[in-house]
Amino acid sequence: MADQDHSHRTPPQSVGFWKSRTGLVLIVFLVVGGALLAFEHRAHLFVGSGPLVLLLLLCVGMHFFMHWGHGGHGGGGKK
């Protein structure tokens, strides 16, 4: 057999997970599932748990704002 030059071929480009077929199917599944859950449980989401959601958001917000003073985790005692 004669030697053939395959240098003109480029290796196949790998695509990221979220742009692959599996990633796109997962995104569509999560969006549809989230929409169905929100639609079926809208009374629980909007009526009864308003104060609880506000409290949770307040806690998360306070966590982020309080870390600005000492530079993140583990840096509180250094000067």
All heavy atoms as a GROMACS GRO file, in nm:
protein
  602
    1MET      N    1   0.084  -0.118   0.000
    1MET     CA    2   0.000   0.000   0.000
    1MET      C    3   0.088   0.124   0.000
    1MET      O    4   0.192   0.128   0.064
    1MET     CB    5  -0.089   0.001   0.124
    1MET     CG    6  -0.194  -0.108   0.123
    1MET     SD    7  -0.308  -0.096   0.260
    1MET     CE    8  -0.414   0.032   0.204
    2ALA      N    9   0.043   0.222  -0.067
    2ALA     CA   10   0.119   0.346  -0.076
    2ALA      C   11   0.088   0.433   0.045
    2ALA      O   12  -0.022   0.431   0.100
    2ALA     CB   13   0.081   0.420  -0.204
    3ASP      N   14   0.188   0.510   0.087
    3ASP     CA   15   0.168   0.603   0.197
    3ASP      C   16   0.079   0.717   0.151
    3ASP      O   17   0.099   0.774   0.045
    3ASP     CB   18   0.301   0.659   0.246
    3ASP     CG   19   0.384   0.552   0.316
    3ASP    OD1   20   0.323   0.460   0.374
    3ASP    OD2   21   0.508   0.563   0.312
    4GLN      N   22  -0.019   0.750   0.231
    4GLN     CA   23  -0.110   0.859   0.198
    4GLN      C   24  -0.091   0.973   0.297
    4GLN      O   25  -0.066   0.950   0.414
    4GLN     CB   26  -0.255   0.812   0.201
    4GLN     CG   27  -0.284   0.707   0.096
    4GLN     CD   28  -0.429   0.661   0.104
    4GLN    OE1   29  -0.505   0.706   0.187
    4GLN    NE2   30  -0.465   0.571   0.014
    5ASP      N   31  -0.104   1.094   0.246
    5ASP     CA   32  -0.089   1.212   0.331
    5ASP      C   33  -0.226   1.252   0.385
    5ASP      O   34  -0.315   1.289   0.311
    5ASP     CB   35  -0.030   1.327   0.249
    5ASP     CG   36  -0.005   1.450   0.334
    5ASP    OD1   37   0.007   1.434   0.457
    5ASP    OD2   38   0.004   1.560   0.277
    6HIS      N   39  -0.243   1.242   0.518
    6HIS     CA   40  -0.368   1.278   0.581
    6HIS      C   41  -0.355   1.409   0.658
    6HIS      O   42  -0.435   1.439   0.745
    6HIS     CB   43  -0.413   1.168   0.679
    6HIS     CG   44  -0.446   1.040   0.611
    6HIS    ND1   45  -0.558   1.024   0.536
    6HIS    CD2   46  -0.379   0.921   0.605
    6HIS    CE1   47  -0.562   0.901   0.488
    6HIS    NE2   48  -0.453   0.837   0.528
    7SER      N   49  -0.257   1.489   0.626
    7SER     CA   50  -0.233   1.612   0.700
    7SER      C   51  -0.339   1.718   0.673
    7SER      O   52  -0.353   1.813   0.750
    7SER     CB   53  -0.096   1.668   0.669
    7SER     OG   54  -0.089   1.700   0.531
    8HIS      N   55  -0.416   1.707   0.567
    8HIS     CA   56  -0.517   1.807   0.535
    8HIS      C   57  -0.644   1.790   0.620
    8HIS      O   58  -0.727   1.878   0.623
    8HIS     CB   59  -0.553   1.803   0.386
    8HIS     CG   60  -0.618   1.674   0.344
    8HIS    ND1   61  -0.545   1.562   0.318
    8HIS    CD2   62  -0.748   1.642   0.326
    8HIS    CE1   63  -0.627   1.463   0.286
    8HIS    NE2   64  -0.752   1.509   0.290
    9ARG      N   65  -0.657   1.680   0.689
    9ARG     CA   66  -0.774   1.657   0.772
    9ARG      C   67  -0.756   1.726   0.908
    9ARG      O   68  -0.650   1.722   0.966
    9ARG     CB   69  -0.797   1.509   0.796
    9ARG     CG   70  -0.837   1.435   0.672
    9ARG     CD   71  -0.870   1.293   0.705
    9ARG     NE   72  -0.898   1.220   0.583
    9ARG     CZ   73  -0.923   1.091   0.580
    9ARG    NH1   74  -0.919   1.021   0.693
    9ARG    NH2   75  -0.948   1.031   0.468
   10THR      N   76  -0.863   1.785   0.954
   10THR     CA   77  -0.859   1.847   1.086
   10THR      C   78  -0.929   1.754   1.184
   10THR      O   79  -1.025   1.686   1.148
   10THR     CB   80  -0.928   1.984   1.086
   10THR    OG1   81  -1.064   1.966   1.044
   10THR    CG2   82  -0.857   2.081   0.994
   11PRO      N   83  -0.882   1.750   1.307
   11PRO     CA   84  -0.949   1.664   1.405
   11PRO      C   85  -1.090   1.717   1.433
   11PRO      O   86  -1.116   1.837   1.422
   11PRO     CB   87  -0.861   1.675   1.530
   11PRO     CG   88  -0.783   1.800   1.511
   11PRO     CD   89  -0.769   1.821   1.363
   12PRO      N   90  -1.183   1.628   1.467
   12PRO     CA   91  -1.319   1.674   1.495
   12PRO      C   92  -1.322   1.766   1.616
   12PRO      O   93  -1.253   1.743   1.715
   12PRO     CB   94  -1.397   1.546   1.522
   12PRO     CG   95  -1.294   1.443   1.551
   12PRO     CD   96  -1.168   1.486   1.483
   13GLN      N   97  -1.398   1.872   1.604
   13GLN     CA   98  -1.408   1.970   1.712
   13GLN      C   99  -1.507   1.919   1.817
   13GLN      O  100  -1.616   1.874   1.783
   13GLN     CB  101  -1.457   2.105   1.659
   13GLN     CG  102  -1.364   2.167   1.557
   13GLN     CD  103  -1.233   2.209   1.620
   13GLN    OE1  104  -1.230   2.253   1.733
   13GLN    NE2  105  -1.125   2.197   1.547
   14SER      N  106  -1.468   1.926   1.942
   14SER     CA  107  -1.559   1.885   2.048
   14SER      C  108  -1.651   2.002   2.084
   14SER      O  109  -1.608   2.116   2.089
   14SER     CB  110  -1.482   1.839   2.171
   14SER     OG  111  -1.410   1.947   2.225
   15VAL      N  112  -1.775   1.972   2.104
   15VAL     CA  113  -1.874   2.074   2.140
   15VAL      C  114  -1.895   2.067   2.290
   15VAL      O  115  -1.881   1.962   2.350
   15VAL     CB  116  -2.009   2.044   2.071
   15VAL    CG1  117  -2.081   2.173   2.038
   15VAL    CG2  118  -1.995   1.961   1.948
   16GLY      N  119  -1.927   2.178   2.350
   16GLY     CA  120  -1.955   2.178   2.493
   16GLY      C  121  -2.080   2.097   2.524
   16GLY      O  122  -2.163   2.069   2.436
   17PHE      N  123  -2.093   2.059   2.651
   17PHE     CA  124  -2.206   1.974   2.690
   17PHE      C  125  -2.339   2.042   2.661
   17PHE      O  126  -2.432   1.979   2.612
   17PHE     CB  127  -2.197   1.937   2.839
   17PHE     CG  128  -2.319   1.862   2.887
   17PHE    CD1  129  -2.336   1.730   2.852
   17PHE    CD2  130  -2.414   1.924   2.965
   17PHE    CE1  131  -2.449   1.660   2.895
   17PHE    CE2  132  -2.525   1.856   3.008
   17PHE     CZ  133  -2.542   1.723   2.974
   18TRP      N  134  -2.352   2.170   2.692
   18TRP     CA  135  -2.480   2.238   2.679
   18TRP      C  136  -2.519   2.261   2.533
   18TRP      O  137  -2.634   2.290   2.504
   18TRP     CB  138  -2.480   2.369   2.755
   18TRP     CG  139  -2.462   2.346   2.901
   18TRP    CD1  140  -2.352   2.376   2.975
   18TRP    CD2  141  -2.555   2.282   2.990
   18TRP    NE1  142  -2.372   2.336   3.106
   18TRP    CE2  143  -2.495   2.278   3.118
   18TRP    CE3  144  -2.683   2.229   2.975
   18TRP    CZ2  145  -2.559   2.223   3.228
   18TRP    CZ3  146  -2.745   2.174   3.084
   18TRP    CH2  147  -2.684   2.171   3.209
   19LYS      N  148  -2.423   2.250   2.441
   19LYS     CA  149  -2.454   2.263   2.298
   19LYS      C  150  -2.468   2.127   2.230
   19LYS      O  151  -2.500   2.121   2.112
   19LYS     CB  152  -2.347   2.345   2.229
   19LYS     CG  153  -2.349   2.490   2.271
   19LYS     CD  154  -2.250   2.572   2.194
   19LYS     CE  155  -2.255   2.716   2.238
   19LYS     NZ  156  -2.160   2.799   2.164
   20SER      N  157  -2.442   2.021   2.303
   20SER     CA  158  -2.457   1.888   2.246
   20SER      C  159  -2.605   1.849   2.244
   20SER      O  160  -2.690   1.916   2.303
   20SER     CB  161  -2.378   1.785   2.327
   20SER     OG  162  -2.436   1.768   2.454
   21ARG      N  163  -2.636   1.740   2.176
   21ARG     CA  164  -2.774   1.694   2.167
   21ARG      C  165  -2.827   1.658   2.306
   21ARG      O  166  -2.940   1.692   2.340
   21ARG     CB  167  -2.781   1.572   2.075
   21ARG     CG  168  -2.923   1.525   2.053
   21ARG     CD  169  -2.928   1.409   1.958
   21ARG     NE  170  -2.873   1.448   1.831
   21ARG     CZ  171  -2.840   1.363   1.735
   21ARG    NH1  172  -2.853   1.234   1.754
   21ARG    NH2  173  -2.792   1.406   1.620
   22THR      N  174  -2.745   1.594   2.387
   22THR     CA  175  -2.788   1.556   2.522
   22THR      C  176  -2.814   1.679   2.607
   22THR      O  177  -2.911   1.685   2.682
   22THR     CB  178  -2.679   1.469   2.588
   22THR    OG1  179  -2.651   1.359   2.502
   22THR    CG2  180  -2.724   1.419   2.722
   23GLY      N  181  -2.727   1.779   2.597
   23GLY     CA  182  -2.744   1.902   2.674
   23GLY      C  183  -2.870   1.977   2.635
   23GLY      O  184  -2.942   2.028   2.721
   24LEU      N  185  -2.898   1.984   2.505
   24LEU     CA  186  -3.019   2.053   2.460
   24LEU      C  187  -3.145   1.982   2.506
   24LEU      O  188  -3.242   2.045   2.547
   24LEU     CB  189  -3.018   2.067   2.307
   24LEU     CG  190  -2.913   2.162   2.251
   24LEU    CD1  191  -2.913   2.159   2.100
   24LEU    CD2  192  -2.936   2.302   2.302
   25VAL      N  193  -3.143   1.848   2.501
   25VAL     CA  194  -3.258   1.772   2.550
   25VAL      C  195  -3.278   1.795   2.699
   25VAL      O  196  -3.390   1.812   2.746
   25VAL     CB  197  -3.241   1.621   2.518
   25VAL    CG1  198  -3.344   1.537   2.590
   25VAL    CG2  199  -3.250   1.598   2.368
   26LEU      N  200  -3.169   1.799   2.775
   26LEU     CA  201  -3.178   1.824   2.919
   26LEU      C  202  -3.234   1.963   2.946
   26LEU      O  203  -3.319   1.980   3.035
   26LEU     CB  204  -3.040   1.809   2.984
   26LEU     CG  205  -3.035   1.835   3.133
   26LEU    CD1  206  -3.117   1.732   3.209
   26LEU    CD2  207  -2.892   1.834   3.182
   27ILE      N  208  -3.191   2.064   2.872
   27ILE     CA  209  -3.241   2.200   2.890
   27ILE      C  210  -3.391   2.205   2.863
   27ILE      O  211  -3.468   2.263   2.941
   27ILE     CB  212  -3.165   2.299   2.799
   27ILE    CG1  213  -3.022   2.317   2.848
   27ILE    CG2  214  -3.237   2.433   2.791
   27ILE    CD1  215  -2.934   2.395   2.753
   28VAL      N  216  -3.435   2.145   2.752
   28VAL     CA  217  -3.578   2.145   2.719
   28VAL      C  218  -3.657   2.072   2.827
   28VAL      O  219  -3.763   2.118   2.870
   28VAL     CB  220  -3.601   2.082   2.580
   28VAL    CG1  221  -3.749   2.057   2.554
   28VAL    CG2  222  -3.543   2.171   2.473
   29PHE      N  223  -3.606   1.958   2.874
   29PHE     CA  224  -3.674   1.881   2.978
   29PHE      C  225  -3.688   1.963   3.106
   29PHE      O  226  -3.794   1.966   3.168
   29PHE     CB  227  -3.598   1.752   3.005
   29PHE     CG  228  -3.655   1.669   3.115
   29PHE    CD1  229  -3.770   1.594   3.096
   29PHE    CD2  230  -3.595   1.666   3.240
   29PHE    CE1  231  -3.823   1.519   3.198
   29PHE    CE2  232  -3.648   1.591   3.343
   29PHE     CZ  233  -3.763   1.517   3.322
   30LEU      N  234  -3.580   2.032   3.146
   30LEU     CA  235  -3.586   2.111   3.269
   30LEU      C  236  -3.680   2.230   3.257
   30LEU      O  237  -3.752   2.263   3.352
   30LEU     CB  238  -3.445   2.158   3.306
   30LEU     CG  239  -3.350   2.049   3.354
   30LEU    CD1  240  -3.210   2.106   3.375
   30LEU    CD2  241  -3.400   1.984   3.481
   31VAL      N  242  -3.683   2.294   3.141
   31VAL     CA  243  -3.772   2.408   3.121
   31VAL      C  244  -3.918   2.363   3.124
   31VAL      O  245  -4.002   2.424   3.191
   31VAL     CB  246  -3.739   2.481   2.989
   31VAL    CG1  247  -3.848   2.578   2.949
   31VAL    CG2  248  -3.606   2.553   3.001
   32VAL      N  249  -3.948   2.254   3.052
   32VAL     CA  250  -4.086   2.205   3.050
   32VAL      C  251  -4.128   2.156   3.189
   32VAL      O  252  -4.238   2.186   3.236
   32VAL     CB  253  -4.102   2.093   2.944
   32VAL    CG1  254  -4.235   2.022   2.958
   32VAL    CG2  255  -4.087   2.150   2.805
   33GLY      N  256  -4.040   2.083   3.257
   33GLY     CA  257  -4.071   2.036   3.391
   33GLY      C  258  -4.091   2.150   3.488
   33GLY      O  259  -4.181   2.148   3.571
   34GLY      N  260  -4.006   2.252   3.481
   34GLY     CA  261  -4.020   2.368   3.569
   34GLY      C  262  -4.148   2.444   3.541
   34GLY      O  263  -4.215   2.491   3.635
   35ALA      N  264  -4.184   2.458   3.414
   35ALA     CA  265  -4.308   2.527   3.380
   35ALA      C  266  -4.430   2.450   3.431
   35ALA      O  267  -4.524   2.509   3.484
   35ALA     CB  268  -4.318   2.548   3.229
   36LEU      N  269  -4.429   2.318   3.415
   36LEU     CA  270  -4.540   2.237   3.465
   36LEU      C  271  -4.551   2.243   3.617
   36LEU      O  272  -4.661   2.254   3.672
   36LEU     CB  273  -4.526   2.093   3.419
   36LEU     CG  274  -4.554   2.068   3.270
   36LEU    CD1  275  -4.522   1.925   3.233
   36LEU    CD2  276  -4.696   2.102   3.235
   37LEU      N  277  -4.437   2.236   3.686
   37LEU     CA  278  -4.440   2.246   3.832
   37LEU      C  279  -4.492   2.382   3.878
   37LEU      O  280  -4.572   2.391   3.970
   37LEU     CB  281  -4.300   2.222   3.889
   37LEU     CG  282  -4.259   2.078   3.908
   37LEU    CD1  283  -4.114   2.070   3.948
   37LEU    CD2  284  -4.346   2.010   4.012
   38ALA      N  285  -4.446   2.488   3.813
   38ALA     CA  286  -4.491   2.622   3.850
   38ALA      C  287  -4.639   2.638   3.822
   38ALA      O  288  -4.712   2.700   3.902
   38ALA     CB  289  -4.410   2.727   3.775
   39PHE      N  290  -4.688   2.583   3.711
   39PHE     CA  291  -4.830   2.595   3.677
   39PHE      C  292  -4.917   2.517   3.775
   39PHE      O  293  -5.019   2.566   3.821
   39PHE     CB  294  -4.854   2.547   3.535
   39PHE     CG  295  -4.997   2.558   3.492
   39PHE    CD1  296  -5.052   2.682   3.463
   39PHE    CD2  297  -5.077   2.446   3.483
   39PHE    CE1  298  -5.185   2.693   3.425
   39PHE    CE2  299  -5.208   2.456   3.445
   39PHE     CZ  300  -5.263   2.579   3.416
   40GLU      N  301  -4.877   2.396   3.808
   40GLU     CA  302  -4.957   2.312   3.894
   40GLU      C  303  -4.953   2.357   4.041
   40GLU      O  304  -5.047   2.332   4.115
   40GLU     CB  305  -4.911   2.166   3.886
   40GLU     CG  306  -4.943   2.101   3.754
   40GLU     CD  307  -5.091   2.087   3.728
   40GLU    OE1  308  -5.167   2.065   3.826
   40GLU    OE2  309  -5.132   2.100   3.612
   41HIS      N  310  -4.847   2.420   4.082
   41HIS     CA  311  -4.831   2.460   4.222
   41HIS      C  312  -4.830   2.611   4.240
   41HIS      O  313  -4.772   2.662   4.336
   41HIS     CB  314  -4.703   2.399   4.280
   41HIS     CG  315  -4.704   2.250   4.281
   41HIS    ND1  316  -4.772   2.178   4.376
   41HIS    CD2  317  -4.650   2.160   4.197
   41HIS    CE1  318  -4.756   2.050   4.352
   41HIS    NE2  319  -4.683   2.036   4.244
   42ARG      N  320  -4.893   2.682   4.148
   42ARG     CA  321  -4.890   2.829   4.154
   42ARG      C  322  -4.957   2.883   4.280
   42ARG      O  323  -4.916   2.986   4.333
   42ARG     CB  324  -4.950   2.889   4.029
   42ARG     CG  325  -5.097   2.862   4.009
   42ARG     CD  326  -5.145   2.912   3.873
   42ARG     NE  327  -5.284   2.879   3.851
   42ARG     CZ  328  -5.328   2.767   3.800
   42ARG    NH1  329  -5.241   2.675   3.763
   42ARG    NH2  330  -5.456   2.744   3.784
   43ALA      N  331  -5.057   2.815   4.331
   43ALA     CA  332  -5.122   2.862   4.454
   43ALA      C  333  -5.025   2.856   4.572
   43ALA      O  334  -5.022   2.946   4.655
   43ALA     CB  335  -5.246   2.778   4.483
   44HIS      N  336  -4.945   2.752   4.578
   44HIS     CA  337  -4.847   2.739   4.686
   44HIS      C  338  -4.734   2.840   4.670
   44HIS      O  339  -4.681   2.890   4.769
   44HIS     CB  340  -4.788   2.599   4.689
   44HIS     CG  341  -4.889   2.491   4.696
   44HIS    ND1  342  -4.971   2.471   4.804
   44HIS    CD2  343  -4.924   2.396   4.605
   44HIS    CE1  344  -5.050   2.369   4.781
   44HIS    NE2  345  -5.024   2.321   4.660
   45LEU      N  346  -4.697   2.867   4.547
   45LEU     CA  347  -4.584   2.957   4.522
   45LEU      C  348  -4.618   3.102   4.553
   45LEU      O  349  -4.537   3.175   4.608
   45LEU     CB  350  -4.538   2.945   4.376
   45LEU     CG  351  -4.471   2.815   4.337
   45LEU    CD1  352  -4.445   2.814   4.187
   45LEU    CD2  353  -4.340   2.797   4.412
   46PHE      N  354  -4.738   3.145   4.514
   46PHE     CA  355  -4.769   3.288   4.520
   46PHE      C  356  -4.854   3.329   4.640
   46PHE      O  357  -4.848   3.443   4.682
   46PHE     CB  358  -4.838   3.331   4.391
   46PHE     CG  359  -4.755   3.307   4.269
   46PHE    CD1  360  -4.802   3.227   4.167
   46PHE    CD2  361  -4.630   3.362   4.258
   46PHE    CE1  362  -4.724   3.204   4.055
   46PHE    CE2  363  -4.551   3.340   4.146
   46PHE     CZ  364  -4.600   3.260   4.044
   47VAL      N  365  -4.931   3.239   4.697
   47VAL     CA  366  -5.024   3.279   4.801
   47VAL      C  367  -4.966   3.257   4.940
   47VAL      O  368  -4.949   3.350   5.018
   47VAL     CB  369  -5.159   3.203   4.787
   47VAL    CG1  370  -5.252   3.238   4.899
   47VAL    CG2  371  -5.221   3.235   4.653
   48GLY      N  372  -4.935   3.133   4.973
   48GLY     CA  373  -4.903   3.101   5.111
   48GLY      C  374  -4.759   3.120   5.151
   48GLY      O  375  -4.727   3.131   5.269
   49SER      N  376  -4.667   3.124   5.057
   49SER     CA  377  -4.526   3.124   5.095
   49SER      C  378  -4.457   3.256   5.068
   49SER      O  379  -4.334   3.260   5.064
   49SER     CB  380  -4.454   3.012   5.021
   49SER     OG  381  -4.460   3.036   4.882
   50GLY      N  382  -4.530   3.363   5.051
   50GLY     CA  383  -4.469   3.493   5.025
   50GLY      C  384  -4.372   3.537   5.133
   50GLY      O  385  -4.256   3.570   5.104
   51PRO      N  386  -4.412   3.536   5.261
   51PRO     CA  387  -4.319   3.577   5.367
   51PRO      C  388  -4.198   3.484   5.379
   51PRO      O  389  -4.088   3.530   5.406
   51PRO     CB  390  -4.404   3.570   5.493
   51PRO     CG  391  -4.544   3.583   5.447
   51PRO     CD  392  -4.548   3.520   5.312
   52LEU      N  393  -4.217   3.356   5.355
   52LEU     CA  394  -4.106   3.262   5.363
   52LEU      C  395  -4.004   3.288   5.253
   52LEU      O  396  -3.883   3.285   5.276
   52LEU     CB  397  -4.157   3.118   5.354
   52LEU     CG  398  -4.053   3.008   5.369
   52LEU    CD1  399  -3.987   3.016   5.506
   52LEU    CD2  400  -4.116   2.873   5.348
   53VAL      N  401  -4.052   3.316   5.131
   53VAL     CA  402  -3.962   3.347   5.020
   53VAL      C  403  -3.886   3.476   5.048
   53VAL      O  404  -3.765   3.485   5.023
   53VAL     CB  405  -4.040   3.354   4.888
   53VAL    CG1  406  -3.953   3.408   4.776
   53VAL    CG2  407  -4.097   3.218   4.851
   54LEU      N  408  -3.954   3.576   5.101
   54LEU     CA  409  -3.887   3.702   5.134
   54LEU      C  410  -3.780   3.682   5.241
   54LEU      O  411  -3.671   3.740   5.233
   54LEU     CB  412  -3.989   3.806   5.178
   54LEU     CG  413  -4.079   3.861   5.069
   54LEU    CD1  414  -4.183   3.955   5.130
   54LEU    CD2  415  -3.999   3.930   4.963
   55LEU      N  416  -3.810   3.600   5.341
   55LEU     CA  417  -3.712   3.571   5.446
   55LEU      C  418  -3.590   3.499   5.388
   55LEU      O  419  -3.475   3.532   5.422
   55LEU     CB  420  -3.775   3.488   5.557
   55LEU     CG  421  -3.685   3.452   5.674
   55LEU    CD1  422  -3.646   3.579   5.749
   55LEU    CD2  423  -3.753   3.353   5.765
   56LEU      N  424  -3.613   3.404   5.301
   56LEU     CA  425  -3.502   3.331   5.239
   56LEU      C  426  -3.416   3.425   5.154
   56LEU      O  427  -3.293   3.421   5.161
   56LEU     CB  428  -3.556   3.217   5.154
   56LEU     CG  429  -3.452   3.129   5.085
   56LEU    CD1  430  -3.370   3.054   5.188
   56LEU    CD2  431  -3.519   3.034   4.990
   57LEU      N  432  -3.479   3.511   5.076
   57LEU     CA  433  -3.403   3.607   4.995
   57LEU      C  434  -3.326   3.705   5.083
   57LEU      O  435  -3.214   3.745   5.050
   57LEU     CB  436  -3.497   3.681   4.900
   57LEU     CG  437  -3.553   3.600   4.785
   57LEU    CD1  438  -3.654   3.682   4.707
   57LEU    CD2  439  -3.442   3.549   4.693
   58LEU      N  440  -3.385   3.744   5.194
   58LEU     CA  441  -3.317   3.834   5.287
   58LEU      C  442  -3.192   3.768   5.344
   58LEU      O  443  -3.086   3.831   5.353
   58LEU     CB  444  -3.412   3.875   5.399
   58LEU     CG  445  -3.355   3.968   5.505
   58LEU    CD1  446  -3.328   4.105   5.444
   58LEU    CD2  447  -3.451   3.980   5.620
   59CYS      N  448  -3.202   3.640   5.381
   59CYS     CA  449  -3.086   3.569   5.436
   59CYS      C  450  -2.973   3.557   5.333
   59CYS      O  451  -2.856   3.579   5.365
   59CYS     CB  452  -3.127   3.431   5.483
   59CYS     SG  453  -3.233   3.432   5.628
   60VAL      N  454  -3.008   3.523   5.211
   60VAL     CA  455  -2.907   3.511   5.106
   60VAL      C  456  -2.844   3.647   5.078
   60VAL      O  457  -2.721   3.660   5.063
   60VAL     CB  458  -2.969   3.451   4.978
   60VAL    CG1  459  -2.872   3.455   4.862
   60VAL    CG2  460  -3.013   3.307   5.003
   61GLY      N  461  -2.926   3.752   5.072
   61GLY     CA  462  -2.873   3.886   5.048
   61GLY      C  463  -2.781   3.932   5.159
   61GLY      O  464  -2.674   3.990   5.134
   62MET      N  465  -2.820   3.906   5.283
   62MET     CA  466  -2.734   3.944   5.395
   62MET      C  467  -2.602   3.868   5.392
   62MET      O  468  -2.496   3.924   5.423
   62MET     CB  469  -2.806   3.918   5.528
   62MET     CG  470  -2.913   4.019   5.558
   62MET     SD  471  -3.002   3.983   5.710
   62MET     CE  472  -2.873   3.979   5.830
   63HIS      N  473  -2.604   3.741   5.352
   63HIS     CA  474  -2.482   3.663   5.344
   63HIS      C  475  -2.384   3.726   5.245
   63HIS      O  476  -2.266   3.741   5.275
   63HIS     CB  477  -2.514   3.520   5.302
   63HIS     CG  478  -2.395   3.433   5.286
   63HIS    ND1  479  -2.333   3.372   5.394
   63HIS    CD2  480  -2.323   3.398   5.177
   63HIS    CE1  481  -2.230   3.303   5.350
   63HIS    NE2  482  -2.222   3.317   5.219
   64PHE      N  483  -2.434   3.765   5.128
   64PHE     CA  484  -2.345   3.825   5.028
   64PHE      C  485  -2.295   3.962   5.072
   64PHE      O  486  -2.177   3.994   5.058
   64PHE     CB  487  -2.416   3.837   4.893
   64PHE     CG  488  -2.425   3.707   4.820
   64PHE    CD1  489  -2.547   3.654   4.786
   64PHE    CD2  490  -2.311   3.636   4.786
   64PHE    CE1  491  -2.557   3.534   4.719
   64PHE    CE2  492  -2.319   3.516   4.719
   64PHE     CZ  493  -2.442   3.465   4.684
   65PHE      N  494  -2.382   4.045   5.127
   65PHE     CA  495  -2.341   4.179   5.166
   65PHE      C  496  -2.247   4.179   5.285
   65PHE      O  497  -2.158   4.264   5.296
   65PHE     CB  498  -2.463   4.267   5.194
   65PHE     CG  499  -2.538   4.305   5.070
   65PHE    CD1  500  -2.672   4.275   5.058
   65PHE    CD2  501  -2.475   4.369   4.966
   65PHE    CE1  502  -2.741   4.309   4.943
   65PHE    CE2  503  -2.543   4.404   4.850
   65PHE     CZ  504  -2.677   4.374   4.840
   66MET      N  505  -2.261   4.086   5.376
   66MET     CA  506  -2.175   4.084   5.495
   66MET      C  507  -2.034   4.034   5.462
   66MET      O  508  -1.941   4.061   5.537
   66MET     CB  509  -2.239   3.999   5.604
   66MET     CG  510  -2.363   4.065   5.662
   66MET     SD  511  -2.443   3.966   5.786
   66MET     CE  512  -2.336   3.993   5.924
   67HIS      N  513  -2.015   3.962   5.352
   67HIS     CA  514  -1.882   3.915   5.315
   67HIS      C  515  -1.798   4.025   5.250
   67HIS      O  516  -1.679   4.008   5.233
   67HIS     CB  517  -1.891   3.795   5.222
   67HIS     CG  518  -1.911   3.667   5.294
   67HIS    ND1  519  -1.811   3.605   5.365
   67HIS    CD2  520  -2.021   3.590   5.309
   67HIS    CE1  521  -1.858   3.496   5.419
   67HIS    NE2  522  -1.986   3.484   5.387
   68TRP      N  523  -1.859   4.137   5.212
   68TRP     CA  524  -1.781   4.244   5.151
   68TRP      C  525  -1.685   4.307   5.250
   68TRP      O  526  -1.580   4.355   5.214
   68TRP     CB  527  -1.874   4.353   5.096
   68TRP     CG  528  -1.942   4.315   4.969
   68TRP    CD1  529  -1.918   4.205   4.894
   68TRP    CD2  530  -2.044   4.388   4.903
   68TRP    NE1  531  -2.000   4.204   4.786
   68TRP    CE2  532  -2.079   4.315   4.789
   68TRP    CE3  533  -2.110   4.505   4.930
   68TRP    CZ2  534  -2.176   4.358   4.700
   68TRP    CZ3  535  -2.207   4.547   4.842
   68TRP    CH2  536  -2.240   4.474   4.728
   69GLY      N  537  -1.716   4.305   5.377
   69GLY     CA  538  -1.634   4.373   5.477
   69GLY      C  539  -1.502   4.304   5.507
   69GLY      O  540  -1.404   4.369   5.538
   70HIS      N  541  -1.495   4.171   5.497
   70HIS     CA  542  -1.371   4.104   5.536
   70HIS      C  543  -1.309   4.022   5.424
   70HIS      O  544  -1.218   3.944   5.447
   70HIS     CB  545  -1.394   4.016   5.660
   70HIS     CG  546  -1.488   3.903   5.640
   70HIS    ND1  547  -1.451   3.786   5.584
   70HIS    CD2  548  -1.619   3.891   5.671
   70HIS    CE1  549  -1.556   3.703   5.580
   70HIS    NE2  550  -1.657   3.766   5.632
   71GLY      N  551  -1.351   4.038   5.302
   71GLY     CA  552  -1.283   3.978   5.189
   71GLY      C  553  -1.313   3.831   5.165
   71GLY      O  554  -1.231   3.760   5.110
   72GLY      N  555  -1.423   3.780   5.206
   72GLY     CA  556  -1.460   3.642   5.178
   72GLY      C  557  -1.435   3.549   5.294
   72GLY      O  558  -1.400   3.592   5.403
   73HIS      N  559  -1.447   3.421   5.269
   73HIS     CA  560  -1.431   3.320   5.374
   73HIS      C  561  -1.285   3.310   5.418
   73HIS      O  562  -1.194   3.308   5.337
   73HIS     CB  563  -1.477   3.184   5.321
   73HIS     CG  564  -1.623   3.173   5.303
   73HIS    ND1  565  -1.709   3.152   5.406
   73HIS    CD2  566  -1.701   3.186   5.193
   73HIS    CE1  567  -1.833   3.148   5.361
   73HIS    NE2  568  -1.830   3.168   5.231
   74GLY      N  569  -1.265   3.306   5.546
   74GLY     CA  570  -1.132   3.280   5.601
   74GLY      C  571  -1.041   3.401   5.612
   74GLY      O  572  -0.927   3.388   5.653
   75GLY      N  573  -1.087   3.520   5.579
   75GLY     CA  574  -0.998   3.635   5.584
   75GLY      C  575  -1.033   3.734   5.692
   75GLY      O  576  -0.990   3.849   5.688
   76GLY      N  577  -1.113   3.696   5.790
   76GLY     CA  578  -1.162   3.790   5.891
   76GLY      C  579  -1.060   3.836   5.993
   76GLY      O  580  -1.065   3.947   6.040
   77GLY      N  581  -0.963   3.752   6.030
   77GLY     CA  582  -0.871   3.788   6.137
   77GLY      C  583  -0.739   3.847   6.091
   77GLY      O  584  -0.658   3.887   6.173
   78LYS      N  585  -0.715   3.856   5.962
   78LYS     CA  586  -0.587   3.906   5.911
   78LYS      C  587  -0.593   4.056   5.886
   78LYS      O  588  -0.693   4.109   5.843
   78LYS     CB  589  -0.550   3.834   5.782
   78LYS     CG  590  -0.532   3.685   5.802
   78LYS     CD  591  -0.501   3.617   5.672
   78LYS     CE  592  -0.493   3.467   5.692
   78LYS     NZ  593  -0.474   3.396   5.569
   79LYS      N  594  -0.480   4.124   5.913
   79LYS     CA  595  -0.471   4.268   5.886
   79LYS      C  596  -0.354   4.298   5.797
   79LYS      O  597  -0.257   4.238   5.794
   79LYS     CB  598  -0.459   4.347   6.015
   79LYS     CG  599  -0.588   4.347   6.091
   79LYS     CD  600  -0.577   4.444   6.206
   79LYS     CE  601  -0.709   4.447   6.280
   79LYS     NZ  602  -0.713   4.547   6.380
   0.00000   0.00000   0.00000
